Amino acid sequence: QVQLVESGGGLMQAGDSPRLSCAASGWTFSIHAMGWFRQAPGKEREFLGVFRNIGDNTFYADSAKGRFTISFDNAKNTLFLQMNSLLQEDTAVYYCAAGITHYSTLSYYANKEAYNYWGQGTQVTVSS
């Protein structure tokens, strides 16, 4: 089993550049990739990006490219999402997820079905 705990959310101002964290524990050796998603009220859960520890590969959704950066601290088993220049439309619950199946095509991790474990989410609310 893998446990994921997100942190770093809260009430923010437009233009802020917060960093969200996702601490993994448990059977972390089984993780092949970790991703970030978000879900705004009334909308589907949206893929933002994924990190795969083999080769330190990352893949981003088009909506995240340029403003969001994913990184991973191997010593702490913690995934980060650096968000720059927040917009009001970034208001959502942000989730991290871990997948234990290896997929050769990194973009496949854009699918929610590629993940086996999910965190509880952290709310990010952006005010103008």
C-alpha positions in Angstrom: 0.0 0.0 0.0 1.0 3.6 -0.7 -0.2 6.6 1.2 -0.1 10.1 -0.3 -0.5 13.3 1.6 -0.7 16.6 -0.1 0.0 20.0 1.5 0.6 23.6 0.6 -2.8 24.6 -0.5 -4.9 27.5 0.9 -6.3 30.9 0.1 -4.0 32.7 -2.3 -3.8 35.9 -4.4 -3.7 36.0 -8.1 -0.1 36.2 -9.1 1.2 34.1 -6.2 3.7 31.3 -6.9 3.0 28.5 -4.4 4.5 25.1 -4.2 2.4 22.1 -3.4 3.9 19.0 -1.9 2.9 15.3 -1.9 4.6 13.0 0.6 4.5 9.3 -0.2 4.9 6.6 2.3 4.4 2.9 2.6 5.4 0.7 -0.4 7.1 3.6 -2.2 9.5 1.2 -3.9 6.5 0.0 -6.0 5.9 3.4 -7.5 6.7 3.9 -11.2 5.3 7.4 -11.6 3.5 10.1 -9.7 1.2 12.7 -11.1 -0.7 15.8 -10.3 -4.3 16.4 -11.1 -6.8 19.1 -10.2 -10.6 19.3 -10.0 -12.5 22.5 -10.1 -16.2 22.7 -8.9 -18.5 21.1 -11.4 -15.6 19.9 -13.7 -13.8 16.7 -14.4 -10.6 15.9 -12.8 -7.9 17.3 -15.0 -4.4 16.0 -15.5 -1.5 18.5 -15.0 1.7 16.5 -15.2 3.6 13.4 -14.3 7.0 12.5 -13.0 8.6 9.1 -13.6 11.7 8.4 -11.6 13.3 6.4 -14.4 15.4 8.9 -16.3 13.7 11.8 -14.3 11.1 12.1 -17.0 8.3 14.6 -16.8 5.3 15.1 -19.1 2.8 18.0 -18.8 -0.6 18.8 -20.0 -0.8 21.7 -22.5 -2.7 23.7 -19.9 0.2 23.3 -17.4 3.2 23.9 -19.7 5.1 27.1 -18.9 3.5 27.9 -15.6 3.7 24.6 -13.6 6.8 22.6 -12.9 6.9 19.1 -11.3 9.9 17.9 -9.3 10.7 15.0 -7.0 12.9 14.8 -3.9 14.0 11.2 -3.8 15.4 11.3 -0.3 12.1 12.5 1.1 9.8 10.6 -1.3 8.0 13.9 -2.0 6.6 15.2 -5.2 6.3 18.9 -5.7 4.2 21.1 -8.0 5.5 24.6 -8.4 2.8 26.9 -9.7 3.7 30.3 -11.0 1.5 33.4 -11.5 -1.7 31.9 -10.2 -4.9 32.8 -11.9 -8.4 32.7 -10.5 -9.2 29.8 -12.8 -6.5 27.8 -11.0 -9.0 27.4 -8.1 -9.5 23.7 -7.6 -8.7 20.8 -5.3 -5.2 19.5 -6.3 -4.5 15.8 -6.1 -1.4 13.7 -6.4 -1.5 10.1 -7.5 0.9 7.2 -7.7 1.0 4.5 -10.3 2.7 1.1 -9.8 2.5 -0.1 -13.4 5.2 0.8 -15.9 4.0 2.3 -19.1 6.6 2.9 -21.8 4.7 5.9 -23.2 4.9 8.6 -20.6 1.8 10.4 -21.9 -0.4 7.4 -20.9 -0.1 8.7 -17.4 -2.4 11.5 -18.4 -5.2 8.9 -17.8 -6.6 8.6 -14.3 -6.7 4.9 -14.9 -2.9 4.7 -14.9 -2.9 5.4 -11.1 -3.5 3.1 -8.2 -3.3 5.5 -5.3 -4.6 9.0 -4.7 -4.1 11.6 -2.0 -7.0 13.3 -0.2 -6.4 16.5 -2.1 -5.5 20.1 -1.1 -7.7 23.0 -1.8 -6.2 26.0 -3.7 -8.4 29.1 -3.8 -7.2 32.0 -5.8 -8.7 35.5 -5.2 -8.3 38.5 -7.4 
